[in-house]
Amino acid sequence: MDFAVGLARCPGTCGEWVQGARGGVPFLIDCPIDRFSEARVALSMHNAGWDLPLNKIKALQVLELLKENLGLPMLGGKVKFSHQLPEGKGMASSTADITAVAAAALIALGEDPAPARLADLALKIEPSDSVMFPGITEIEHVQGHNHRLLGSSVPALFLALDWGGTIDTGMFNARPGLAEHYRRHESEIKRAHKLACEGITQGDLEKLASAGTISAKCNLEINPKSFFEPFLSWVRQKGGLGVVTAHSGTLLAGVFPQSGLFNYDVCRNLRIEAQQLFKPAYIDLFHSHSGGIVATKMEINKNTG
């Protein structure tokens, strides 16, 4: 094989349903959505350099890590992103980029892009979400020792707002006082975790949204969001069940049932009203997603690489 192309897609998140620590070990429960990072990786076995967007530093890091792990010093190629996620908002953009690129490269090489393998690669680069796993997964996102599938994704609609700015995941997880913050809120996070697990097992969005709201309120101490309380009240007035937040990002989203009551016109009006009331810099509507990657391989000849 001189040339090969791998294509892969990885979902982003609408923050996390729950994030905290248990016995001093940080963990999170992801909230995968129907927004994606999609990467095309065209590999050459005789060109050690990489051609990819300059801002995709972590994607470059995972390619170099793969090259070292697989013992392929002359591996190189070109990376193109057909879809991308907003960066620094808490939508797992870095994890999704790393995962999509790694999965595309692995499948191009005839290797298995297994979720556990992808998670291990991502965690070697930074604290990472668990979006490479199907369903909703709990992961120790800093130390990376354990992950656990909690169940299938629960159908939900998210009205997500962001008021600008970015937060670096690595810097957030290294900040002084984070461990003490987690310790102070461990009992509330334990209650949120229990509700989330019940909600996922039972397909009960109300319990899952309650878990998200508890965890989001705890997070305000270390990651304030000034519109939190008025936005939460408004969401509930409009038939929403609670909120979910990006614990190490700037995003905040209302959680609504994915039902006929919230049709296109209702959702459009919600979006317009939220824009007028809360004046976010960014606003979007997402649906929950089943999680996990999609990856395919395409052999090509030298002239079409």
Secondary structure as GFF3:
##gff-version 3
##sequence-region A 1 305
A	DSSP	beta_strand	3	22	.	.	.	ID=ss1
A	DSSP	beta_strand	25	44	.	.	.	ID=ss2
A	DSSP	beta_strand	50	51	.	.	.	ID=ss3
A	DSSP	alpha_helix	57	70	.	.	.	ID=ss4
A	DSSP	beta_strand	76	83	.	.	.	ID=ss5
A	DSSP	alpha_helix	93	108	.	.	.	ID=ss6
A	DSSP	alpha_helix	115	125	.	.	.	ID=ss7
A	DSSP	beta_strand	136	139	.	.	.	ID=ss8
A	DSSP	beta_strand	147	151	.	.	.	ID=ss9
A	DSSP	beta_strand	157	162	.	.	.	ID=ss10
A	DSSP	alpha_helix	169	174	.	.	.	ID=ss11
A	DSSP	alpha_helix	178	184	.	.	.	ID=ss12
A	DSSP	alpha_helix	186	202	.	.	.	ID=ss13
A	DSSP	alpha_helix	205	219	.	.	.	ID=ss14
A	DSSP	alpha_helix	228	237	.	.	.	ID=ss15
A	DSSP	beta_strand	242	245	.	.	.	ID=ss16
A	DSSP	beta_strand	252	256	.	.	.	ID=ss17
A	DSSP	alpha_helix	264	278	.	.	.	ID=ss18
A	DSSP	beta_strand	282	287	.	.	.	ID=ss19
A	DSSP	beta_strand	294	299	.	.	.	ID=ss20
A	DSSP	three_ten_helix	302	304	.	.	.	ID=ss21
###
